[in-house]
Each structure stands twice: as structure tokens, then as C-alpha cells.
Amino acid sequence: MYNETDNILNSNNEYGTKSGTYIKVLLYSLLLSVALSYAHVRSNRLMIWIIISLFLITPIIVKRELFLPFVLFFLPWSPVMKATPSDFSGFTYIIPVMLLLFIIPDRNVKKIIVSLKLILIVLLITMLTLFSKLLFGHSIAMNYIAFMAMLILLPLFLASYKDFISFEWCTYFLFFGIVSSCIAASVLLQYPHMNEFISIFENVLTEITRKRGFYPDSNFYSAQIALAIGCLLTILSKKSGKQIIVILGMLIILVYYGFLSVSKSFLITLICMLVVWAILIIGSSRMQQKLVILLCVGVCAVFVITSNIFSDYINMYLTRFTEIDSSGSITTGRVKLWYAYIDYLSNDYFSLLFGQGYTSSASILVNGVPRASHNIFIQAIYQLGLFGTVLLIAWINQFRRLVFSTNKTDMTNDNNDMKTKISRKPFIIILFISMLQWLSLDMLFVDSFFYTISLVIMGITYLSRQDV
């Protein structure tokens, strides 16, 4: 039976990356994040650009399988990975770095995977969006070029190195990236010049701040936390002994920071994940061990509810939920936005079929003000049209097929293969539930879109390689 963690810790062959290497890169990432925070405190633009340069050079120097974990660490930092608020994020420049990784040969990989079907899908999306841009008069912006490049580069990169990338370490790097960014944001918010980078919201009823990390919207911030929780719950279902305690501690920390966002969508997503996960582990093997986990989760929940530390935030949650007096209140007015977009699309068949050509500046007016759709499906149809949305779904499916091809050596025999296929399916639900907040967010224009899909697909592959 294949076990990813054992492969990482004990591998001495040329393809393996030992845990010590991951830890060194993780410590290096933490040092870079500390240096970036200091540079922002000092408003030292030169130092910020040096740190961004180190961020871009590192993936070229280290092993290829460290690329995704390293980038995931800095994903929560992306809003401040720039010298001025008007600059492009350092994540934009990771695209030519990824292209360079394809050009530079790697002795561990005999050949780079190139999918003609995936390239054809991207070409069709490009032609469709350029056609829409031409008719609507939209310009070709940098984010459009970056989006199209990522559609090709990221799937092919992960497909080429899928046998070497560790889903567990990807999750751990994301965890430390989230926690470090949360701590840094709470410090940097004390400096007035950082207000242009970090936007906060004060609730006048409870007079407390909704935590957002470095994001202007607490829902984008908490969506990353929900993703990390979903991945840790997936890993937790495989663990035993002391490893369970460590991962439970990581989960508690993430739930804490997510709870402080006072995001209704996060709370709903968290409850759904925990309920489904509890049902799944009760029905799995090692029953006694699983009950201990459930007991720990229950104790933590009781502590949060009864503790005075969280009383203000609990009251704020209650206030936000009790304000529901119409269909739009529970979604904070999003239903009205959805209706507005649906009404627009139903009266403009060209936009319905072909979209706006992936243009971030394009949005409809609601009460005279340009408003985003706040729903990934509506956003996809509005930006790409029905034809483009179908192509995007086809792209995700092809991405999954490229990465999900399981090596024959992953399974010991047909019985294990059948057992794994049966046992892994339920826990995949956790990964999909972790993306539930996408129903209230415009994800196409943020870096998280590609990396969330990548991590979920890697998680599915991880589950397929291990027996529950």
C-alpha cells in the first residue's frame, strides 16, 4: 500500500524529498514573510522588491516538487506582495517563473507532459473571450493574459510532477502561510500607511473588527481557511497516534482565525464539513480512535460557546443571523445581486452565450453603482458566457484527468485498489464542501482560483493512493 508520508520521511532515492528539506524551505518561507512585514513597516520599497525577487528565484533553485507548497505558503500574503498598492502582486510574476521551469530540464522527470486536448480547450476559451472583448470594446489587461497563461501552465506543471508533489506538505505550508499572515496583519494594521493595502470593517453594533488577514473581504480570507481545514480533515482521516494531536491543534488554530472573520458563509461551511466528516469517520475503521477525535472537537466547541473570550464575536454572529428579514439578508444582499445579473443575462442573449470576455472592469449597475455578482457560477457565465463556462468546466475535468492518473505501483493488488476506490469517495466530499464559499464569491479574478482547484485535485489523488 502506498503511503505518502512514509515516502517523504524515508525516501533515499533520487525522486524523493525528505521531510528535512520541506522544513528548511518552510523556515525560509517564514523568514521571508517576517522580512516582508518589516519592509512594509519601514515602507522600504527596495527591500520589498528584493524579497519579491527572492520569492520568484526560489522555485527555480529548489526541487520542482517544492514549487506548489512554497507558493501556497505565500498565497495568503499575495495582497501585500507588492511595493505599492497599485502594483501587480508578486504572484503575477510567478507565471514566467513557471514557464522557465518547463524550459530548464529536470533529471527527475523523463519528459514534460503536454496535453493537446487541454491546450485546445484553452485556445477555444481565448478565441471566445477575444471575440467578446472585440465586440464590447474591452482592452486586453494583464490579468487576462495571466489567466490564460495559468490555464495552460499550472495543469501541465502539476501533471508532470504529480508523482513527487506531497499533498500533506502543501497543506502544511498553506496552514503556516495563513497563520503567519494573520499574525502579521494584526501588527501591520497599526500603521496608517498600510490602510491602502489592508481594508477593515467595523461593525457598529458590536464595535469589534472582523478579521480579514490581508484581504479587503473577510470571505476571501476565510475561504482560504476553510480550504486548509478541509485538507487537514482529509489528512486527519489517515492519521494515528501523536500525529492526530498535532493536526487537531492545527485545526483549532484555523477555526479560531476563521471564527474571528465573523463570516456567515465560513461558519456554514465549517459546520457542514464537521458534520459530514463526523458521519464519515464514525462509519470508518479504528472506531475508538475516531471517537476520541470527536470528543476533542466537542470539548473545543463547548469551550468556544461558553468562554467570555469569544462572547463578542458570538453576539456578532447572532446579530448577523438574526437580521434576516428577507431573502437577501442571510446572504447580505447577494440574492438581489444574483437576481440583477440573471435579469441582465436573460435580456442580453449575446452576453449570456459569449460573456464579457473575462474583463474585471465589466460589471452591471445596481442602484447606479457597479456591483460584482458574488457568485462563481454567475460570474463565470457573465464573464465567459455559457459557451465559455462549459469550456472552463471541460478544462477543470481535463486538469483532473491529467493529475489524477494513478501510478500502478501505488496499489499492491486488485483488492486494495477496489478497497481504496470505495473508501476514498466519501472523504472527497469534504474537499468539495471546503469550496462552498465560492457560491458567494467572485473567484475568477483572484489567485486562489487556480491554487484551490490544484489543491483539491491533489487531495483527490492523495485519497486515491491511500487506504482508509
N, C-alpha and C positions, 0 to 999 in steps of 0.2 A: 504493500500500500504506500502510495506517495504521501509524504508529509513535508509541507513547505518549510516549516520551522526547522525540522531536523536537517533539511537540505542546506539551510542557511548556516546553521551553527556548526555543522560537521563537514561541510564540503571542502575538499582539498584539491579538487580537480580545477582545470583552467576555467571552467564556466561558473564556478561557484563564487559567491561573495560572502565572506564571513561576517558575523554579527559585529565584530570589532570595527570593520570598515564602515558599516552603517552608522555605528555610534560616533565614529570620528567625524563623518560627514554631518551628522546631526549636531554635534557640538560646534562644528564650523558654522553651520546654519544659524545656530543660536548666537554665536559671536557676531556674525554679520548683522543679525537683527538688532542686537544691542548697539552696534556701531551706527546702524541706520537711525535708530532712535536718538542717539547722541548727536548725530549730524543734523537732524531736524530741530533738536533743541537749540543747537548753535546756529541754525539757519545757514549752515555751511554747504553751499551748492556743489562746490568742488568735491568735497568729501562724499556727498550723496552720489555723485556721478561715478566716483571711484568704487563705491560699494555696489552700485548697479552693474558696473563693468565686471567686478568680481563675480557677481551673480550670473552674468552671461558667460564668463570664461569657465567657470567651474564645471558645467556639464560637459565641456569639451575635454577637460583634463581627467575627470573621474571616469569610472566604468559606465557604460551605457545604461546598465540596469539601475543606476543611481539617479538617472535623469528625472524620472517621474516622482520618486519620493522627495527629491530636492526641490523640485518646482512646486509640489503640493505644500511643502512647508511654507513657502512664501506666498501661496495663494491668498490667505487672509491679509497679507501685507500689501497686496497689489495697489490699493488706493493711495498709498504713501510712497510707493517705489518710483518717485519722480522728484525732481528738484523744485519744481513749482507746480501749483495746482493745475495750470493749463497745459503742462507737458503730457506726453504719452506715458503710460505706465511702463515700467521695465519689462512687463510681461509681453508687450507688443514686440520687443526686440528679441524675444526668445524664439520667434519664428525663423529668422535667418540662422540662428544657432542650431535649430533642429535640422534645417536644410544642410548645414555644414556637417552635422553628424552623419548624414546619409552619404556625403561626399567622401569623408575620411574613412578609410577601410577599418574594419574591426576584425581581428583574428578570431574572435569567439563566434562570429556568425559567418557561415559559409556563403550565404547570399542574402541580399536585402529583398524582402517580399514586395512585389509590385502588383497591385490588383487593378487590372484593366477595367473591371466592372465598377469598382469604386471611383476610378478616375473618370469614367464615362458619366457616372451619376453627378459628380462634381461639375463636369463640363456642362451638363444639361442645366444644373442649377445656375451656373454662371451665365449661360446664354439667356435663360429665362429672366434673371434679375437685371441683366444689362438691357434687355428689351424693355422691361418696365421702367428702368431709370431713364432710358431714352425718351419714352413717351411722356413721362411725368416731369422730365427736366431735372431729375436729381443728379447730383455730381457723384463721382467715384471717390469716396473718402477712404482714409487709411484703415478704419475699422472694417470696411467692406473687403479690402484686399487681405487683411489679416484673417477674416472669417473664412474666405475661400481657401487661403493657404492652409489653415488649420484643418479644414475638411479633408485635405489630402495628406498632409504631413503626419499628423498625430496618429491616425489609424495605421498607416504603413509603418511608422516607428514602433508602435506597440506590438503590431503583428510580427515584426522582425525580431523583437526582443522579448516576446511573451514568455518564453521558457526560462528567462533569467530574472524577470521583474517580480519582486515579492509584494503581494497584496498586503500582507501584515505590516511590513515596514512602510509601505505607502500610507497606511492608516496611521501608524505611529508618528510619522513625520507630519501628517496633517494635524494630528492632535496637538503636538508641540507647537506647530505654527499658529494654531488657533489660540492656545493658552498664552503664548508669548505675545501675540498681537493684542489680546485682551488686557494683559498687564500693561503693555506699553501704551495702549490707547488711554487708559485711565491716568497715566502720568502725563502724556503729551497734551491732553485736553486742558491742562493747567496753563498752557502757554497760548496767549491770544493769537499769535501768528499761525497757529495750527488750525484755527477755526475754518479756514478756507479748505483744508484737507479733510477735516472731520466735522460733520454736521450732526448736532444732537437735538433731541426733542424733549422739552419739559412738559410734563402733564400737569395742568393747572389744578386738577382735582386732588392729586396726591402729593404734588410738589417733589417728585423724585424723577431721576433721569432713567430713561430706557437705554440700556447698554447696547451699543451698536458696533463695538470694535472700531475699525477704521472706515466703516461703511456709512453712507448717509441714510440708509434704510435698515432698520433693525431686522427686517425679514430676510434680506440678503445675508446679513451676518449670522442669523440663527439658522438659515438654510444650510450653511456650511457645517454648523454644529450638529444639526440633525443628520447630515450625511456621515459625519465622523461617528456619531452614536450608532447609526445603522451598521456601519462597517465593524465597529467594536463588538456589537451584539452578535454579528455573524462570526467573528473570530472567537468570541466567548463560548459559543456553542461547541467549539472544538477543543477547548482547553480543560485542564485538570490541575489539581494541586495549587501551588503558590501562584501560578500564572493567573488563576481566576481572581485572586485577591488584587493583583496589580491592575488587571483590566477593569475590575469593579471600581477601583479607585479612580481610574481614568474616566470611566463613565460618570461617576459622581461629580467630578470636576466639570465635565462638559455640560451635564444637566444644570449645574449651578449657574454657569455663564449663560446658558441658553434661557434659563428661567428669568434671569435679570433683564433679558431683552423685552419682557412683557409682550411677546408676540403671541397672539391667539393662534395663528397658524402653526407656530412651533409647538405650542402646548398640545394642540390637537394631534399633530404628527407624532410627538413623543408618546402620548397616551396610546395611539394606535400601534406604534412599534412595540411598546412594552407589553400590551395586551396580547398581540399576535405572537410575540416572542415567548411569553409565558405559556401560552397554549401549546406552542410547538415543543418547548423543552420538557413540558410535563409528559408529553407523549413520546419523548425520545428515551434513549438508554441512559444509564447512570442516574437513576431517578433520585436517589438520596442526595447526590451532589447538586443536582438541579434545584431541589427544594431548599438547600442551603442558600443558593443564589437568590431565589425568590424571597426568602426570609430577609436577606440583607437589603434587597431592594425595598421591601415593605417597611423595614425599620427606618431606612433613609426617607421614605415618603412621609411617614408619621412625624419624623423629626422636622422636616421642612414645614409641614402643616401646622405643627404646634409651636414652633420656635418663633420668638419675637424678632429674630434677625430678619426673617422673610415676611413679617406681618404687613409691612407697607406694600411690598410687591404683590402679596396675595390680595390685598384690598384693591390694588390697581387692576389686577386680573378680574376680580369680581365686578369692579366698576365697568370695565370694558365689555364684559359679557352681559351685564345687567342693563346696559344701554341699548340693548336690542329692542327696537320698537318697529322695525320694518325689515323687509327682505334685504336691504342694503346695509344694515347696521352690523350684523355679525361679520360681514366681510369688509367693514369700514368703508362703505360706499362703493365697493368694487362691482357689485351687481349692476349698479347704474351705469358704470363704465362699460361693462360687458354688453349690456343692452344697447348702449350708444354705438359701440363698434359693430355689433350684429346688425343693427338698423342701417348703419352706413354701408356695410358689405352687401346687405340684401338689396340695396338700391343702387349699387355700383358693381355690375357684373364683371367688369374688367378687373377691378381690384380684387374681387372675390376669387377670380380664376388665376390672375397673374401677380397680384400683390403690388407693393410699392418698390420692390427691387432691393430689399434689405437696406433701408435708409433710416438711420437713427433719428434724424430730424423730422421724419414724417410721422405725424400723429393727428388724430381728429380733435376738433374743438368741442369741449363740453362746458357749457355755460360761458362760452367765449374764451376759454383757456385750453391750450394744448394739453392733453392728458394721455398718459400711456394706458395700455389695455389692462395691465396687471393680471395677465393670464397667458401662459406659454402657448396654449393652443390657438387662442385668438390672435396673439402676437404673430405666430408663425403664418397663419392664414393672411393676416393683414400685410405682413412684410413679404411673404413668398407666394401668396395665393394658394389655392387648393392644389394646383399642379406642383408648385414648389414644396408644399408641405408633404405631399406624397413622396416626392423625391428625397426630402430630408429623412422621412421615416425609412425609405429604402436605404439611405446612407447609413443610418444607425444599425439597421439589420445587417448590412454588409460589414460594417465595423465589428459587430458582434461575431459574425461568422469568421472573420479573419483572426480575431484574438482567441476565439473560443475553441479553435481546433485543438483537441486534446492529444497529447503525445501518447503513443501506445505503451510506453514504459511507465505511465502514471498509474496504471492498474495492474494488479497482479494476476487476475484471472477474470473470466466472464462473470462469475458470481459477484465479485467485488464491484465490477463495472455496473451490474444491474442494481446492486445494493446502493451504490453511490448515486445512480441516476434517480432512484426513488427517494433517497433521503435528502438530497440537496435541494430538491424543488421547493419544499415549504419555506426554507430559510431565505430563498431568493426573494420572497415576498417582503422581508424586512428591508432589503436593499431598495426595492421599488417604493415602499412606504416612506423611506427616508427622503424621497424626492417629491413628497406630497405637496410641499410648499410651492412647487413650481406652478400649481394651479392659481396662485395669487401673485405671481412674479413675472416680469419680462426678462427671461433668461438669455435670449438670443444675443444680447449686446454686452454680456459680461463674460469674464474669463472662466467663471465657474461652469458655464455651459459645457465646454469640452472636457474639462477635468472631472466633473461629476459623472458624465457618461463614461469616461475612461475608467474611473474607479469602480463604478457599478459593474461594468463588463469584466474588469479584473476580478471583482468579487464573485461573479458567477463562475468564472474559470477556477477560482480558488475553491469554491464549493464542489466543483466537479472533480477536483483532484484529491479530495479527502473524504474519508468515510466518517459519518456521524456516529 
